[in-house]
Amino acid sequence: MENSLRLMIALCGSALAAYAVVRAADLAARRADARRPGTPLWGLLRRCRTPLFVVLCTALLGWAVDLADWTPAHDPAGPVGRLRVLCLIGSGAWLTVRVATALVESSYARYAGRTADRARVRRVRTQVTLLTRVVSVAVGVIACAVALVTFPSFRALGTSLLASAGIIGIVAGVAAQSTLGNLFAGFQIAFGDMVRIGDTVVVDGEWGLVEEITLTFLTVRTWDERRVTLPVSYFTSRPFENWSRGGAEMTGTVFLHCDHATPVPLLRAHLRGFLDGCPGWDGRAWDLAVTETSPTGITVRALVTAQDPDALWTLRCAVREELVRWLAREHPAALPKVVTAPAPGPSADARADRRPVSRDPWVVRQR
């Protein structure tokens, strides 16, 4: 009874001590964040409270059981000692990932705040995201390996498998060929600056924004809120359009089918006046010209520029609506016409003139 009471007191004391340390660290990080609002590191480090508590509580647990003189905990190979070691390894890996993520995110936030080039910021964001995932996977694999080494049976198994590591590596490489290809393609995309998070791309006829890049797949959010998931190897083996590569500025066209009587100079002047008051036009270039003619009408092309694909789409729709509205109001004869009325027939006199003339003399005399 006395040993059990001492054990409960030791466990509660270790938990309270760990909580007190974590609470003090959290208050210190909060005050540092309030003093330096431009530095996001302290706010990000506050996410480490839970893994830090688990690490401290697990570390203090050994001292608590020794103080309580609990016999099952004296055997390091026993279930209690083994469980404590595994919890310490897992919580240590968890804390390491959280701290590394906080440091990387803080560095990225400072870089993004100082850099005006949005394309470069998206490139760094893509690299930071992939590096964070790589670090998380690496820490997790190392933690699992260390946890397995603590079991003597797995140590012997690892020693026996080490001799056949070459054969196993070849078999695993052949079996996971596509997975490894996607993995290396992810690194190539991240550091080759082929595509970045936030880029506007066209793949398989789908237009959208790159929303997420992982080591194996890439997600594109289309204009109608759908998500198209593609393997990253697609972007290293097939051609695709990247509208954000080298700058987000774009040039778009608007085509109108009009009648031959269209006043093109007046239409050009109206387009210029409309663009001067349109916020979507970036002022770089514009044009209006007749690009094609046919027996039934002409094709008028309006050329406009915008600062990004989204603004260009909105601007093209606005220009199309304005030009059609202006023609319908000011020059309705310029709108295309489709003739559906039947052609007028010949008159009675014309039909009489076209009657066949007989060669019979009697018929001629009767006339």
Steps between C-alpha positions, in 0.01 A plus 500: 500500500781737592688422176187563295443834673861601442470401135184708449662800670812464284298470178281799582806699604681426173190595298457825694870584462483437125186713472661783695804501272286494186276776638799718579647443154165584340469825695855597405431430132176699516674803652780479244242483223322808639828695521602401145183469290704496180679177601266200464747257659368531853142454393596190303698358791186507712378207291767288671322503837343157473810305382715687755263398778512136389882505485537657844235278654661187356847609612381577852314171514829309545593715799150457643498119485851486646390724785195286559716184501264326257644158424359450143669820386848391609534260207594696185394208280163473673174631352500817713857595413449408134180708481672800658786481249260473206297797623818702544614417144163580346446825689860607428443448127171688521667792678786502249260522205302782664813703579645449152169600340481813716853605403439441129161676500644797689785535252256480208270763655790745543617435144150546357460828689823643357463377139274678253536239225196274540636239261814458709290481817290218349818319401637519855163394638503189283853410611419563866192279482688210346797537736267498799340179378840343439619592850181360652535172310870473586443563871214251503710230332790558739268489801346173380846353443618601847181361653550166323863481611387501862354151447769229502307280258484777241870570550581143407260516208663816373845343522389197300330715236800726464687233303224488237446877486622520139244247371223657705593846367482380140164331554362804682628731228329299227177469698487870589625635170204733445506619862871577486448673166238727656728562797790618287260693278381686810855612575547598137186714508596663829856594411467520122235776528272327247175564685429668833216527748264771377598472131228508235533190282310319225526121512289261294281791395429598862581856610570564867738591782760271655367454852726231650826328411615189684778252434270279291204700368391852407154652542356758259189697606296581191289813447181310596649388838587146387829336600701321235766272653794403280824313572799732509666288232235635258666842507844359425392275212223692320459857372273735692423872503625713789350846468689629806845407370712813452227735626124497548421761230296364211348608168150393400277531195129557445345407163178651363316394184350810339342620178695666219338831594673508841665840573837359603666840581215594732509156661875538554457841659226370730722211612778743589265712706359198678846366589603836652229460761534124551697399815593159358710645217865549596569757226775305325339441159171490310387470139194447281524374142306308239673164479273318253224561250245273335200537268272528804700734727832591663690384810619774736774422752546709815834454679540594870755438777463437874723445801401136563282225347204565731492870414539416132198269502285766667627767260428290191142437614450872572639605160284248316184613680577870450573476128189294430286737706642808324445355154145397583421851631690727261543296181252212483574458129850384596372187671526178298192408296367163391267531197214255529239666262440330163642666192241711306361324189492652148214732396222409249656703216835334559333160491327594174824616346665173592227283329645269231450624139342244269638442154156406359388770246137462604588577860699803387206635300268456794730715710 
